[in-house]
Amino acid sequence: MQKTHKTKRYTKTSLMKPIKIVIAFIAFFSVMTSYGQKVLNMKDFNIEGIKDVTPIVVKALEKCKEEGISTLIFPKGTYHFYPTFAPEFFCEIVNNDNGLKRTAFPLIDFHDFVVDGNGSDFIFHGKMIPFIIEKSSNIKITNLSIDWEVPFTLEGLVVANDSEKNTFDIEVKTPYVVEFERLYLSLEREDSPYERKFGKRFAMWEHDNLEIAESILWDPKTMAPMYHTNQYDTHERGVKAEELKKGLIRLKAEMKKLPPIGSIFVSKGDYLQNRTSPAVRIVTSKNLTFKDVNVHHAGSMGLIAERSENITLDGFNVVLKKGSGRMITSTADATHFCNVKGNITIKNCTFENMLDDGTNIHGTYVRVNKIIDEYTLAVETYHPHQNGFLFGEEGDLVQILDQKNLQITSEPMILKKVKRINEKISYLTFDKPITGKVEIYDGIENISWQPTAVIENNVIRNNRARSMILKTRKKVVVRNNHLSSQMASFRITGDLGLWNESSPSNDLLIENNVIENCVYGGNGAQAIFLIDPQYVDKKNFEGKYSKNITIRNNIIKTFDSSILVAMSVDGLTFENNQIIQTDTFKPIFPDAENVQIINCNNVLIKGNTYRKIDGKQTTITIDQKSTNVKVVKGDAFSKKSSKK
Amino acid sequence: MQKTHKTKRYTKTSLMKPIKIVIAFIAFFSVMTSYGQKVLNMKDFNIEGIKDVTPIVVKALEKCKEEGISTLIFPKGTYHFYPTFAPEFFCEIVNNDNGLKRTAFPLIDFHDFVVDGNGSDFIFHGKMIPFIIEKSSNIKITNLSIDWEVPFTLEGLVVANDSEKNTFDIEVKTPYVVEFERLYLSLEREDSPYERKFGKRFAMWEHDNLEIAESILWDPKTMAPMYHTNQYDTHERGVKAEELKKGLIRLKAEMKKLPPIGSIFVSKGDYLQNRTSPAVRIVTSKNLTFKDVNVHHAGSMGLIAERSENITLDGFNVVLKKGSGRMITSTADATHFCNVKGNITIKNCTFENMLDDGTNIHGTYVRVNKIIDEYTLAVETYHPHQNGFLFGEEGDLVQILDQKNLQITSEPMILKKVKRINEKISYLTFDKPITGKVEIYDGIENISWQPTAVIENNVIRNNRARSMILKTRKKVVVRNNHLSSQMASFRITGDLGLWNESSPSNDLLIENNVIENCVYGGNGAQAIFLIDPQYVDKKNFEGKYSKNITIRNNIIKTFDSSILVAMSVDGLTFENNQIIQTDTFKPIFPDAENVQIINCNNVLIKGNTYRKIDGKQTTITIDQKSTNVKVVKGDAFSKKSSKK
């Protein structure tokens, strides 16, 4: 399945000599000193024209570490990285798929180090994580792009459909296999004499064929998910396939509505197998900067950081490569931060065409599985994407929360001991007795690992799901961004039910953003600002979850009705936002309330304007649990405010 | 899916107190001294009636190690082991599936230690490896049985079939799921509030549902694989399923012949996912004895040992539990040894009803992927079941062999350095230059890790595949066994094509065995003694592979024609064997030669008798490549011997 590229002339056999020569060259590489910094230039490794630069880059990195070289620079060019000779590590990556991961840049225990691509294009092949940054500090990655030769998605142009037979036909140019009436997308593998000998059944062995699932329709006119995407929902698994001819496949599934001709059917394969290869994996590291990096594709997230401190993304773009003809960049979130502390800066970035959120900043609750003794709990991670998750270490400050209403039930306690039993269960020992303070399934929150964040001057567009999910107790400022997502623009939430993502937003300012064409997926009446802690019992909860949220001076252009849902916030200001109804799409939920205030306290709604084209009155509901809700006269929502 | 057993009364919540009490008890456990040996009796842990004894046993083992206790003894009883609180290790297990493995007996770095079950039954739940023995020496496991509450196989009684529609119906009592026209067998999981909340789609998350594949028919009258099993072959994947009612499933597949009513359809699920849980995993250990151990079931092999030394199985039985109603014991080989040295003893054992061989003793060739320099090769493991295989370490003696004819092409060389790059690729550095001695895809054999073996007084019966596969350069004696397998009784082979299993048999004696009802699967005319090194080019090979093989004084009762195929042996004696044709089954390959001698040297055939009931002459072919083949007058094969 390996596509032709310009270094194709190097076959395995003819390579042997060049490689030996290259290795000989290593002895003579030059270290340039500028401002007292040692620099290693990859040009001394004669890497141009080499088919697979992975082992050479790995060797160069070893040299950098051994000799204290502070910068590794590439001559501007296009470099191909294969997994064949890549070092490998068993990685448990939160919100991704765990396993042995091969990498071209194992930045493990690196400090004060820069990788400068000098504008180069890095093309990856098959399952790899381009950059693993672990136990490292003061790292800068700059001036490079990351792409994959063969994508982790199947994209097929819909060329026919048949509403009687409930089928549609797609033209597929990416590698695939149809077998036993099922369609699999094929990832790139090394050339396999095996497969040539034994045929495709044996190709299945390598787990590089993923049955299509988690599918979605894309609109090539808007380059975004289809309007009202939800109505085309196929079964996530079990879609039947028939290969009509090479590259033309008929799919049959129970669908609410057939995909229109001209749309693009996109699938990333079956759940828990389609998040193997993020572009950047960060863990237990500190002071990292990504400057002018383009991620054109990734087989999961663009960047996933966990248990790390101070991360700056400046011009870290997850963007389509011009002329690629693809619809999808990262197959999961563009960026994702879990258990990060210090500060996260995301500025001057463009995130587009992801199959999931623009960013998600959160911690992860663990849940009480068993009470071991007066000071010790067995806790579990819950969602399989949290298997092996490092919740906390000795010295972290944590607290207990009630599973039913997400309210904190203990004072902060210090973790005295953490003992991992297996990928699901750890024993936590606290400095204070927990007797009587905790029940099975209650949550534990790590309050030491909570970041501040500044998110400004970014464009986030044309992605499935949200622009941002924000969950941290510390100050977050989101300003001057241009946002357009298929679901809510902002989701502020937390739960002990499924994802178990923490924590409340306790100091959040969202201002001066332009938001347009959001909530067009039809996945329920998702508000543009959706503040909805997820209670086990959705009707019977108490207490507040978040506090101090200010949403002001934003320009909101939206075709549909639902603007703001705020649940369980103490201190909410919704002020001077300019809302303009557009006719881009037909409203999907025209009867949804514009604003819903549920179980909130100290709410100020003031100075908002709303230019409506549907002729309807603005609507707001404020529930009985809410107190001190002030809708100031003159505000767009002041006339019709009602207490339900 | 958790079945009822007698400790069912302990629910999660009610358990909390007992567990605390048990932990308190640990302080008071008694250490008895007998003959100066410290003994820990599990009765002091009050384990009777505890739902899940795993964490208590793990704690007891920690105590044994800390305090130099030499024996852990159980009060006779039935104990249940769950994976919930089991410690976990990332294991790369040759010929099995790799991954994080939970275990109840983590015998890692244990020395001079006995686990004595005192006749107890150990019942395991879900994916676990009961015993992991690693970096340990002088270990004895004795007086216990291993079983699983829910098996790793789906077994269904065929109650109807329809040759027009190509369907058959099975009654299934083990847990299963039918979804999207596919049948999955369900392994046991912990009780899941998750699943109760989100339904079965989410149950799929845990990978404990395996789509049926690798299926076979069993005959409940013989308790063995069906006669001519091969004619019922279903597609290995893609079988369509319809649930007619709870426990009754209609299957549809392209089959050569429909399963007869009354037969048992057995499936272990999809390849590379159905070898997760052997009963005993041994690695890098020495001087191990298993005495009076019954393995009633295993989700892979009964015992898999690699890179270890001196292993004795005496009354290590892989046998059905009486009254269980099951057809299958281990879902792969009963026992399997790879890269073992010293001596292997297998005596007084019964291996029955496995889905693969009785035993397989072999090494594993790695293959040359790239020539790095004058002394260094990049080598690869080939079959996915060899991912991460530890081929050799510094100081091992190795040699190169030609991929095409399996002939040794180098003198023995010492491994000076082994560098693992990833689960597929390692760099081997030798003490001698390899320039000109090696080509891409050639094999490397480890000749330091070759065991002697004594296999006597065993019963191996009613299993799919072979009784034994034997591949070692050292002396092997197989005597006084009673053997009955669905394919060849003995396979002596080696290959650089698929499994890459080494080495030749260079000193093998097979005597005084009773062999009956073999080769009844119909998988080609498999000889009872099948000596067939697997050449890339099956017609164009040269040189000998094995040497010094003696097969004598065996009683062979067989319904079919093929007795001996010997290829590329230098020194073969087939002597005084008493062959009796039976009418147990109708011959499947009646025209197969009784004896075939291919490319052999120094062959003596003498004193064999053959009581035929088909009225045919005995047949023997000796090919042109063979030299010095002597069929002594009076032998059953002397009359019709012919040189082809």
Contacts between the chains, C-beta under 8 A, distances in Angstrom:
chain1	res1	chain2	res2	distance
A	12	B	370	7.4
A	12	B	440	7.0
A	13	B	440	7.0
A	15	B	370	7.9
A	16	B	370	6.9
A	16	B	371	5.6
A	19	B	370	7.8
A	19	B	372	7.5
A	20	B	372	7.8
A	20	B	373	6.3
A	23	B	372	7.9
A	23	B	373	7.1
A	83	B	422	7.6
A	84	B	369	7.8
A	84	B	424	7.6
A	84	B	425	6.6
A	85	B	378	7.1
A	85	B	421	5.8
A	85	B	422	7.8
A	85	B	425	6.0
A	86	B	421	7.5
A	86	B	422	6.3
A	87	B	421	6.1
A	87	B	422	6.5
A	88	B	421	7.3
A	88	B	422	3.6
A	88	B	423	6.3
A	90	B	90	5.4
A	100	B	422	7.3
A	100	B	423	5.9
A	102	B	422	5.7
A	179	B	237	7.5
A	179	B	238	6.9
A	180	B	235	7.0
A	180	B	237	5.9
A	180	B	238	2.6
A	181	B	238	7.2
A	182	B	238	7.5
A	193	B	441	7.4
A	194	B	382	7.2
A	197	B	497	7.4
A	198	B	498	7.4
A	201	B	236	7.5
A	204	B	271	7.7
A	205	B	271	7.1
A	205	B	272	6.0
A	205	B	384	4.9
A	206	B	384	6.6
A	207	B	272	7.3
A	235	B	180	7.0
A	236	B	201	7.5
A	237	B	179	7.5
A	237	B	180	5.9
A	237	B	204	8.0
A	238	B	179	6.8
A	238	B	180	2.6
A	238	B	181	7.2
A	238	B	182	7.4
A	271	B	204	7.7
A	271	B	205	7.1
A	272	B	205	6.0
A	272	B	207	7.3
A	369	B	84	7.8
A	370	B	12	7.5
A	370	B	15	7.9
A	370	B	16	6.7
A	370	B	19	7.5
A	371	B	16	5.6
A	372	B	19	7.4
A	372	B	20	7.7
A	372	B	23	7.7
A	373	B	20	6.3
A	373	B	23	7.0
A	378	B	85	7.1
A	382	B	194	7.2
A	384	B	205	4.9
A	384	B	206	6.6
A	421	B	85	5.8
A	421	B	86	7.5
A	421	B	87	6.1
A	421	B	88	7.3
A	422	B	83	7.6
A	422	B	85	7.8
A	422	B	86	6.3
A	422	B	87	6.4
A	422	B	88	3.6
A	422	B	100	7.3
A	422	B	102	5.7
A	423	B	88	6.3
A	423	B	100	5.8
A	424	B	84	7.6
A	425	B	84	6.6
A	425	B	85	6.0
A	440	B	12	7.1
A	440	B	13	7.0
A	441	B	193	7.5
A	497	B	197	7.3
A	498	B	198	7.5
